Amino acid sequence: MSTMLLITHEVRDYDAWKPGFDANQAARDAAGFTLAFVGQDSVNPNIVHAGFHVPSATAAHAFLESPGLKEAMAAAGVISELDARIVEIA
């Protein structure tokens, strides 16, 4: 069984947000995350969906609660609450 973290949030401007997302790659690497996909909503291109393969639900929770995450998200232009789902893939 594998574990994924699925996230959705709204950003001010996708094209301005993406470099900030890319700049946080080192933190995701350190947490053992592998990007499965990142994309834009088909109706509102400023709603972002991303999926990550993660080592465990515990690792996903720890990353979501990490001190720098909210700051990195705000700096990149995230304007909504993060909707995060941890999914066990059968």
Residue frames as qw, qx, qy, qz and C-alpha x, y, z in Angstrom:
[[0.000, 0.891, 0.455, 0.000, 0.00, 0.00, 0.00],
 [0.424, 0.181, -0.009, 0.888, 1.26, 3.49, -0.76],
 [0.126, -0.747, -0.453, 0.469, 0.33, 6.88, 0.64],
 [0.309, 0.462, 0.298, 0.776, -0.43, 10.10, -1.22],
 [0.072, -0.551, -0.351, 0.753, -1.01, 13.66, -0.13],
 [0.222, 0.579, 0.566, 0.543, -3.55, 15.50, -2.29],
 [0.158, -0.488, -0.291, 0.808, -3.82, 19.26, -1.93],
 [0.191, 0.683, 0.502, 0.495, -6.04, 21.98, -3.34],
 [0.215, -0.654, -0.282, 0.668, -5.87, 25.71, -2.76],
 [0.380, 0.864, 0.278, 0.179, -6.50, 28.98, -4.57],
 [0.553, -0.239, 0.074, 0.795, -3.69, 31.29, -5.58],
 [0.121, 0.736, 0.068, -0.662, -3.67, 34.92, -6.63],
 [0.565, 0.687, -0.307, -0.340, -2.09, 34.09, -9.99],
 [0.983, -0.025, 0.164, 0.079, -0.95, 30.62, -11.10],
 [0.700, 0.571, -0.133, 0.408, 1.96, 31.89, -13.20],
 [0.047, -0.759, 0.399, -0.512, 3.26, 33.95, -10.26],
 [0.793, -0.449, 0.294, -0.289, 2.63, 31.08, -7.79],
 [0.973, 0.195, -0.109, 0.064, 4.46, 28.32, -9.71],
 [0.479, 0.575, -0.470, 0.469, 8.03, 29.65, -9.17],
 [0.374, -0.550, 0.479, -0.573, 7.34, 29.86, -5.43],
 [0.955, -0.097, 0.136, -0.244, 6.07, 26.28, -5.44],
 [0.843, 0.402, -0.267, 0.238, 9.17, 25.16, -7.32],
 [0.138, 0.681, -0.484, 0.533, 11.41, 27.03, -4.85],
 [0.635, -0.450, 0.431, -0.458, 10.07, 24.88, -1.99],
 [0.866, 0.233, -0.423, -0.130, 11.27, 21.66, -3.65],
 [0.320, 0.405, -0.738, 0.435, 14.13, 21.18, -1.16],
 [0.442, -0.219, 0.548, -0.676, 11.65, 21.01, 1.73],
 [0.893, 0.122, -0.007, -0.432, 9.56, 18.42, -0.11],
 [0.691, 0.402, -0.591, 0.108, 12.68, 16.41, -0.95],
 [0.024, 0.389, -0.727, 0.566, 13.79, 16.47, 2.69],
 [0.642, -0.077, 0.429, -0.631, 10.36, 15.14, 3.70],
 [0.331, -0.059, 0.928, 0.161, 10.64, 12.29, 1.17],
 [0.552, 0.589, 0.376, -0.455, 7.87, 13.59, -1.09],
 [0.299, -0.019, 0.695, 0.654, 7.73, 12.84, -4.82],
 [0.400, 0.386, 0.033, -0.831, 5.51, 15.01, -7.00],
 [0.462, 0.281, 0.833, 0.116, 2.93, 12.96, -8.90],
 [0.229, 0.617, 0.519, 0.546, 1.12, 15.89, -10.51],
 [0.057, -0.496, -0.276, 0.821, 0.42, 19.59, -10.26],
 [0.146, 0.391, 0.656, 0.629, -2.30, 21.25, -12.29],
 [0.188, 0.043, 0.118, -0.974, -4.91, 23.93, -12.59],
 [0.420, 0.410, 0.701, -0.405, -8.65, 23.60, -12.18],
 [0.312, 0.321, 0.693, 0.565, -10.50, 23.42, -15.50],
 [0.020, -0.859, -0.482, -0.170, -12.90, 26.22, -14.52],
 [0.205, -0.972, 0.114, -0.024, -10.72, 28.50, -12.37],
 [0.774, 0.421, -0.320, 0.348, -7.04, 28.33, -13.39],
 [0.005, 0.635, -0.487, 0.600, -6.03, 29.89, -10.07],
 [0.830, -0.361, 0.293, -0.306, -7.23, 26.83, -8.15],
 [0.297, 0.564, -0.770, -0.010, -4.27, 24.49, -7.89],
 [0.956, -0.198, 0.089, -0.196, -4.36, 20.73, -7.39],
 [0.276, 0.627, -0.723, 0.086, -1.23, 18.74, -6.54],
 [0.960, -0.236, -0.030, -0.150, -0.53, 15.17, -5.58],
 [0.082, 0.694, -0.694, 0.172, 2.56, 13.77, -3.88],
 [0.867, -0.102, -0.481, 0.076, 3.71, 10.26, -3.10],
 [0.253, -0.748, 0.413, -0.455, 4.73, 10.42, 0.57],
 [0.268, 0.286, -0.893, 0.222, 6.56, 7.97, 2.83],
 [0.227, -0.359, -0.867, 0.260, 3.66, 7.75, 5.31],
 [0.216, -0.817, -0.435, -0.312, 0.62, 9.53, 6.69],
 [0.576, -0.682, -0.150, 0.425, 2.79, 10.57, 9.64],
 [0.472, -0.099, 0.261, 0.836, 5.30, 12.23, 7.28],
 [0.051, 0.575, 0.494, 0.651, 2.48, 14.04, 5.47],
 [0.407, -0.837, -0.366, -0.020, 1.02, 15.33, 8.75],
 [0.593, -0.504, 0.000, 0.628, 4.46, 16.49, 9.92],
 [0.350, 0.168, 0.366, 0.846, 5.05, 18.37, 6.66],
 [0.121, -0.710, -0.497, -0.483, 1.63, 20.02, 6.80],
 [0.507, -0.828, -0.226, 0.081, 2.37, 21.21, 10.35],
 [0.685, -0.013, -0.032, 0.728, 5.93, 22.37, 9.60],
 [0.178, -0.709, -0.228, 0.643, 6.62, 25.98, 10.64],
 [0.114, -0.383, 0.383, 0.833, 7.76, 27.26, 7.26],
 [0.240, 0.350, 0.833, 0.355, 4.95, 25.84, 5.14],
 [0.089, 0.847, 0.501, -0.152, 2.34, 28.54, 5.77],
 [0.152, -0.768, 0.181, 0.595, 4.98, 31.23, 5.25],
 [0.260, -0.163, 0.731, 0.610, 6.12, 29.66, 1.96],
 [0.203, 0.559, 0.781, 0.190, 2.52, 29.34, 0.79],
 [0.007, 0.895, 0.289, -0.340, 1.71, 32.96, 1.65],
 [0.212, -0.619, 0.395, 0.645, 4.89, 34.20, -0.06],
 [0.247, 0.048, 0.812, 0.526, 3.95, 32.24, -3.20],
 [0.308, -0.010, -0.238, -0.921, 0.50, 33.84, -3.32],
 [0.257, -0.343, -0.902, -0.048, -1.84, 31.24, -1.80],
 [0.239, -0.255, 0.075, -0.934, -5.07, 33.05, -0.86],
 [0.779, -0.300, -0.237, -0.496, -7.24, 30.24, 0.52],
 [0.658, -0.451, 0.563, -0.216, -7.07, 27.65, 3.24],
 [0.191, 0.372, -0.880, -0.226, -5.25, 24.50, 2.25],
 [0.902, -0.024, 0.106, -0.418, -7.49, 21.50, 1.57],
 [0.148, 0.509, -0.848, -0.010, -5.22, 18.53, 2.24],
 [0.934, -0.078, 0.053, -0.343, -6.20, 14.87, 2.02],
 [0.119, -0.493, 0.861, 0.027, -3.97, 11.96, 2.94],
 [0.873, 0.188, -0.095, -0.440, -4.96, 8.88, 0.96],
 [0.493, -0.323, 0.804, 0.073, -3.87, 5.28, 1.40],
 [0.597, 0.420, -0.443, -0.520, -3.73, 3.74, -2.09],
 [0.831, -0.125, 0.511, -0.178, -4.73, 0.08, -2.14]]
